[in-house]
């Protein structure tokens, strides 16, 4: 019985010894390197511990994670130091190492690019030269700026400096070439070839490398719903302008209405309220008559030039009113200046001289038989 118990005790001791290692492996944390800011399926991430799954906006990216994109896949990764990495279709990469101390601004980032098209925009780590991109044919050292990297299926590498001061390209044999002018590129054909001299990239070269990284208009970029078109976004962001209240247009009387108003004001305004009196010290306007619409006052009484001090009319019976009909008018019926002057009224014939009736009565009394 004792001898038979030894194998059981040995197995129990080995199981107890291996339990801490299994628990330690399961408790190893995944260090966060960044986050996915855009993704067009199909793009998948393979973290070191977590389960494999598609990348979407907001998905965390860990150190030592592998990112794989299909023929229609694109992704953009934002790292903790502020740098970004755009992944084109048919691409494969591994985030080998990422350490960053935000308080000191130091750290290191290393990525292995198996194949595909990539664009790297430097952040805090690249300013100190702490970013390294490894391909099957070369090792790229990015110091600030923006780099475009194209890796073929056989490992051929083409690196282009889009912006910045320096992009180092080191071949596997150790030979290094620096690109210090934006718009220039270096090519390494394979793992045994030396890097070429920097040459100016043609527009076709740039178009071929950048077109796979452009956004696709029929995709949502990893968002749950497609964003609105630019005109809608511009309209939503435009400030709201409050329209002022409408002003009542001022109506100005026309010439016809002014004339009608003037004719009606001779006996009061059309609305029934008398117009305001003229300013003090001013008489009727030139060319206006008393009682007309221009003055606005009631008709004035003009004394007749033929009225005596006692109020009797001296014109005689049947004489009509009017200028030029007084006793001073000439016999021709017109004003001084000639007969027939317009506006002159005819002068009535002179009556019998004063006292003629009394003289006739006196003659009849003295001579009764006189005719």
ZIHU-V318907 format. One line per field, one symbol per residue. burial: I if it has 9 or more other ideal C-beta (glycine too) atoms within 8 Angstrom, else O. Layout:
burial = ???
This chain:
burial = OOOOOOOOOOOOOOOOOOOOOOOOOOOOOIOIIIIIOIIIIOIIIOIOOOOOOIIOIOIOIIIIIIIIIIOOIIIIIIIIIOIIIIIIIIIIIIIIIIOIOOOOOOIIIIIIIIIIIIIIIIIIIIIOOIIIIIIIIIIIIIIIIIIIIIIOOOIIIIIIIIOIOIIIIIIOOOOIIIIOOOOIIIIIOIOOIOIIOIOOIOOOIIOOIIOIIOOOOOIIIIOOOOOOOOOOIOOOOOOOOOOOOOOOOOOOOOOOOIOIIIOIIOOOIOOOOOOOOOOOOOOIOOOIOIIIIIIIOOOOOOOOOIIOOOOOOOIOOOIOOOOIIOOOIIOOIIIOOOOOIOOIIOIOOOOOOOOOOOOOOOIIOOOOOOO
